[in-house]
C-alpha cells in the first residue's frame, strides 16, 4: 500500500492474528546487541538543577559506519526492551526495514529509566526533577557527543518514546530526515491520559508505606496502582473482552497481574510519570522539517482518535503522513503499536521515499 503524499492521511494495516506484548522474549538478531554506558558531567536540567554525573546506558545494533537510527522506548522500559520478538524481531533482522547490517541503531535508556541514572540509584526523592525535554536533551548529547553523529536518518519511538520523537522533531528540526512517533499525540498532556497518570501518582504518594520515598520495601500501592493504570489505559475494549469474556476469566486475568511483582521502583515510577506533566508540543509543530509518519491504533485508550486532534496536527506539517491501525479483537489498544508487523510496511515505504537532508 502506498503512503499518502504530504498533508494527507490514511487508515490501513491488516488485522493481526496476534499482537505481541512488551514482555515478549528478545528477538534473535543476526547482529548481537552491544550494551554501553556514557557519563555526562554536570548535566543541567530545565529547573536549573544539575546532576554532577548523568550516566546514560545504551544498546546498539550494527556497525557505527551504518546509517544512524535512534529508537526510543516507553515509560518504565529500556533500550533493550525494544528488542522483543514483536518489535525488534520485526524490524532489525536481515531484510527487514531497519536491517542492522545496513543501519547503526542506537537504543538509549532514558534519563530516569533502565540502567541510566534514576532515583533508585540512591538519591531517592532527592533526585532532581526532570521532564521530557531533559530526557530528549540527554539523548541528543549521547548521539552527538558519544557517537559524534551530526544527522540521523530516523528517530522512532513508542508511547513515551513517541512523545520524545515529537519533541526531537521540533527541538532539532534539521537533525533527522524522518520522525516516526508511535502511539503518541502532539498535544498537551491532558484529559483521561493525564487524569489516570495523576491517580497512579497519588496512589503511591498517599500510601503510608511510601514514607516520603524512604521505604524499606516497595509500597504495596505500587503493584495495585500499576495494574489499575495498565488495565485502564491499554489492552483495547475488544481485546480485553476476547481475553476475558466472563467474570471468572476477567478475575483470573487480574489475579495473574496482581500476583506479579512490579518490575519497577516506586520512586522511579513517580518521576517517570510526573516527567510528562508539562509535555505539550502543539505550538511547535511549525518548526518540524522532517518527514513525519505518525502511527496510531484506532483503539488506543491513551490517544483516542475521537479527540480529532491528530489529523489537523499532521496537516500542519510540510510532509506529514498518518497510518492508523484498525482496532479489533486481536489488537491491544495502546499496546497495539508495539507489534511492528502491523505498521512496518508503512515504515519501509517512508524510508524509501523520504528525502535525505543531511550534509
C-alpha positions, 0 to 999 in steps of 0.5 A: 500500500502506498503512503499518502503524499504530504498533508494527507492521511490514511487508515490501513494495516491488516488485522493481526492474528496476534499482537505481541506484548512488551514482555515478549522474549528478545528477538534473535538478531543476526547482529548481537546487541552491544550494551554501553554506558556514557557519563555526562558531567554536570548535566543541567536540567530545565529547573536549573538543577544539575546532576554532577554525573548523568550516566546514560546506558545504551544498546546498539545494533550494527556497525557505527559506519551504518546509517544512524537510527535512534529508537526510543522506548516507553515509560518504565522500559529500556533500550533493550526492551525494544528488542522483543520478538514483536518489535525488534524481531520485526524490524532489525533482522536481515531484510527487514526495514531497519536491517542492522547490517545496513543501519547503526541503531542506537537504543538509549535508556532514558534519563530516569529509566533502565540502567541510566541514572534514576532515583533508585540509584540512591538519591531517592526523592532527592533526585532532581526533577526532570521532564521530557525535554531533559530526557530528549536533551540527554539523548541528543548529547549521547548521539552527538557527543558519544557517537559524534553523529551530526544527522540521523536518518530516523528517530522512532519511538513508542508511547513515551518514546513517541512523545520524545520523537515529537519533541526531537522533531521540533527541538532539532528540526534539521537533525533527522530526515524522518520522525516516526512517533508511535502511539503518541499525540502532539498535544498537551498532556491532558484529559483521561491520559493525564487524569489516570497518570495523576491517580497512579501518582497519588496512589503511591504518594498517599500510601503510608508505606511510601514514607516520603520515598524512604521505604524499606520495601516497595509500597504495596500501592505500587503493584495495585496502582500499576495494574489499575493504570495498565488495565485502564489505559491499554489492552483495547475494549475488544481485546480485553473482552476476547481475553476475558469474556466472563467474570471468572476469566476477567478475575483470573486475568487480574489475579495473574497481574496482581500476583506479579511483582512490579518490575519497577521502583516506586520512586522511579515510577513517580518521576517517570510519570510526573516527567510528562506533566508539562509535555505539550508540543502543539505550538511547535509543530511549525518548526518540524522539517522532517518527514513525519509518519505518525502511527496510531491504533484506532483503539488506543485508550491513551490517544483516542482518535475521537479527540480529532486532534491528530489529523489537523496536527499532521496537516500542519506539517510540510510532509506529514503522513498518518497510518492508523491501525484498525482496532479489533479483537486481536489488537491491544489498544495502546499496546497495539503499536508495539507489534511492528508487523502491523505498521512496518510496511508503512515504515519501509515505504517512508524510508524509501521515499523520504528525502535525505537532508543531511550534509 
